[in-house]
Amino acid sequence: MKFCVLMGSPREEGNTAALLAPFLEECEALGSQVQVILLYDRAINPCLGCMACQDAPDGPGCVQDDDFAAVFQAMADCDVIILATPIYAFFCTAPMKALLDRAIYAGVKNYGREKGPKLLVGKRLAAIATCGYPPERGADLWEEGVKRFCRHGGLEYMGIFCRRDWGSREPFMNEEREQAVRDFAQALTLAVRADNMVELT
């Protein structure tokens, strides 16, 4: 099983990274391969809205010469996509938003002269997020956007793990949070394995 983790935080040692570290450890301990892509280290330009991608039914087909095609291929090659991001202005960070804007057009060939395939159909997707509000008010709009992305692209949404940053009042990480995010990794892994077994029978 292969996880593709799209890391949308600009801080490699921030809160999102702190949640992600035990999650990755647990995935690897359970025998999964993990690829982490730091989006702030990649050149992913905003979508131009030119629709050229719609004339390329077998691949992304974007006219921009940047890192998008490689990241999209990593998404297509994995079993589970993990979107890891802090919440800025009630949504994900700018590089992740640019990636998702490009991926939904390049990955869903609904807008060209002929209706084509959904290139990420059947992929599983989950999210890990941090925010400065209670998650139900800090990450709810982001989660709804992710759910709609999945519905439109034919992906299976598997849930979100989100924790609040209380600032200087208390440390962000503690034993409960570490165990909870490990449990999230276990739950995702077991669910995908169960689905795969059903598909094989």
N, C-alpha and C positions, 0 to 999 in steps of 0.2 A: 504494500500500500504506500502511496506517495502523497505527501502533503506539500502544497505550494503556499508558502506564507508570504503575503504581500505586506510588507512593513511600511506603514504610512507616517511614522513619526519622524520628525527631524532630529530627535535626540536618541542616540544609540544607548544611552543609559538612563532614560526617563521612565515614567510610570508604565507606559505601554510595553517597553522592553522588559521591565521588571515582571510584569504578568506573563509575558511571552516566554521568558527563560524556563520556568518550571513546566510550562505547557510543552515546549519543545523537548525538554528532557523526558517527559512522560511519553510523548509520541515515539521517541527513539527507543526508549526502554521497552515499548510494546512492539518493537520490530518494524516501525514505519520509517521510510525514507523521508527526509525533510529538506526542502529547498527554501531558503529565506532570500527574498529579494528586497533590498532597501530602496524604496522608490525615490527617496531624496538623492540617491546616488545615480539614478537613471535619468536620461533625457526623454521625458514624455510630454510632448507639447499638447496644448488644448486641441480639441477637435475643431476642424475647419468647417464642418457642415457641408462639405462639397459633394458627398454621396458617392465618390469614386469607388469606395469600398463595396458598394452594392453590385458592381459589375465583376466582382471576383468571388464566385460562389464557393471556391475550394480553400480560401484562406482569407486573412484579414483584408488585404488589398488596399491598405492605406497609402496615400501618395506621399506622406511625410517620411523623411529619412531620419528616424530617431530610434530609440530603444523599444518602442511599443511592440513591434512584431515579435521580438525575442521574449518579452514578458507575456504576451498573449499566447505564444507557443508553450511557455511553461505552464500557463493555466490550462491549456488544452491537453497537456501531457500528464497531468496529475489526476489523482482520484478525489482529493479534497482541496478546495481553495479556502484559505484563511485570510480574511481581511482584518488586519490589526492596525488600529488607528486611535489617536486621541480625538476627542470631539472638539472641534473649533467652530464657533458660531453655529452650533447645533447640527453640524454635519462633519464628514471626514475632512482630512487635510487636502490641500490643493493638488498634490501629485496623485493621490488616490482618486480624487474626483476626475482629474484629467484622464486617468487610465480607464475608469469606469465609463466615462462618456465615449471614449474611443471604442472600448470593448463592446458596448451595447450596439453601436452601429455596425462595427466591423464583424461582430459575432452573430448578428441577426439580419439576414438578407431579405427584409420585408419591404424595402423602400425603392428597389430598382425597377427596371422594366419588367422583370419577371420575379415572382416570389421564389426565394431560395431557402437554403437550410439555416438552422441555428447551430453554430459551430461549437457551442459549449453545452449543448443539450445533454442532460443526464449527469452533468458534473454536480458534486455536492459542494456546498458553500456554507461557511460559518464565519462569525465575526468575533473579534476580541477588541474591546474598547475601554477607554478611560475617559472620565469627564468630571467636571467640577460641580455637578448637581446630582441629586438622586437619579439613578439610571432611568427610571420611568419618566423623568422630565428632561434629562440631559441627553439620553441616547435614543429616545423613542422615535424622533423624526429620522434619524440615521437608520435605525432598524427598519422602519417602514420603507425607506428608499431601497435598502438592500433586498427586502422581500419583493418589492416590485421589479427590481432588476432580475431577480431569480425567476419570477413568473414570466416576464417578457422573454427571457433568454432560454427558458426551459431547464433551469438548474433546480436542484433540490435544496431548499433552505433548511439548515440544520440547527439554527439557533445562534444566540449571542451570549457572550460572557462579558459583563461590564462591571467595573467597580469605580466608586467615587474617590476623588482626591480631596481630602479635607484640609489641604494646605499645611501650614505649620502646626496645626492642632495635634496631629499625630502622624507617625510614619505611614507611608502609603502601603507598604507590604507588611503582612503579618502571617502567622501560621495558618489562620483560617483561609486567607486569600490564596496562599500558595496551595493548600490542599484542594480548595474549590476549583482552581484552574487546572490542577492535575486531574481531578474528577471529570472536568469538562473534556479534557483530552481523551480520557478513558471512554467516556460515553460516546464521543464521536467515533473513535476507533471501533468500538464494539458494534455500533449501529451500522457502520459501513461494512464490516466483516459479515454481519448477519444478512445485510442486503445482498452482498456478493454471493453468499452461499445459496440464497434463494434463487438468484439469477442462474446459478450453475446447475440447479436441480430441475 
